[in-house]
Amino acid sequence: MANALQQIIRDRLDREGWSYGEVARRGGIPRSTVHHLATAERVVRMPQPSTLEGLSKGLGLSLDTVRRAAAEACGIHVYATDPASAVVDTGASADPEVDLLIASVQQLSVDDRRHVAALVESLLGRDAHRG
């Protein structure tokens, strides 16, 4: 079964009749990168932002769509903070780092989540005293 990133790449290639080389040329990224992302059974780590931007441009899809698919392919499930954006891809995420953090925290153990929550509370308290 194809992962989320493979699926959007393959769907776009099939729909538009493009090759890996065409997507690479349109996005300004190496053909081998497009091929790897389209065929690798497992994406071990999140691709570099510049790779995601190039893939987005090459596929003619929003960066948010490509970033979410890449995150899912890595085993990170990104949930939209705005319920409306979960249904309709507007092409703009309020803050992709927040989405990624939220999704990553959900993979932690209960004890580790408590530590992260304490750290966040500490940081927020520190910032409040500065302001």
N, C-alpha and C positions, 0 to 999 in steps of 0.2 A: 504494500500500500504506500502511495506517495505521501511525503510529508507536505505541510501547508505551502512551503516555498516552492517545492517541486511542482505542486499542483497549479499554482498561479502562473509559473513560468510555462509549463506545458500547455495549459489552457490558452494562454496568450499566443504562444507559437502556433498552436493548431488553428485558433480563430483568425489570426492575421496572415498565416502562411509564412512566418518568418523563420529564419535559421538562428542558431546560436550566434553566428558571426554577425548577422544583421542586428540583433539585440545588442551585442557588444559594441558594434560601430555606432549605433544610435546613442548608447549610453557612455561611450568613451572608456570602456573597461575591457580587459582582456577576454577573448573568446573562451579561453580555458577556464576563466572564473565563472562565466555564464554556464558553461558545460558542467563544471563541478557542482554548482548549486542546483542545477536541474537534474543531476543524476546521482548525487551522493545519497546513500541510504540514510545517513545520519549527519546532521550538521553539528559538529562538536562545540563550536563557539560562535557567538554572534559575529556576522561579517562586519568589517569596518564601515563606519558611516559613509565614507566615500564610495565604497562598493555598493551599499544600499541605495545611495543617491543615483549612481550610474545605472544600476539595475532598474530602478524606478523610471528613470528617463528612457532607458532602452526599451522597456516594456510598455511605456506610455501609461503607467499606473501611478497613483499617488504614493508618495514616500511613506505615508502612514500605513497603507495597505501592505507594501513590501516589508516594512519594518515589523509589523505584526506577524506576517507569515514567517519571516526569518526567526523571530522570537519563538513562535510555536514550534518551528522545526528544531530548535535547540532545546525544546522541552520547557520553555517559559511561556506560560499562558498569560497574555496581556488582556486585561479587562478594561473596557472603557469606563472612565469616571463619569461620563455623561451618558445616561441611558439611551438617548437619541442617537449618539454616534455608534452605538453597538449595532444598530439596525442599518443606518445609512452611513456610508463612508464619505465624509465631507472632504477628505484629503488633507485635513489639518487637525492635529491632535493638540489639545491645550498644552500639554507638556509630556512628551514621550518618555522623559526620564522618570517622571512620577509613575506613569503606567508600568514601566519596566520594574521600578522598585516595588510597586504593589504586587506585581506578579511574582517577583522573586521572593518576597517575604512569605508568600503563601506556601512556598516549598520548604520553609524552615520548620524545625520541630517546635512544639509548644513552648519549651523552655527558651529556645533561641529567639522566638518571636517576642517573648517577655523581655529579653535583654535588649532587643532592637527597640521595643516600645519605650523602655526606660531611657535608652540613649536619646531617642527623639524628644522625649519629654525634657530631658536635661538640656539638650540643644535649644529647644524652644524657650525654656526658662532663661537660659543664658542670653539669648537674643532679646528677650523681653526686658531684661535688666539693662541692656545696652541702649535700647531705643528711647 
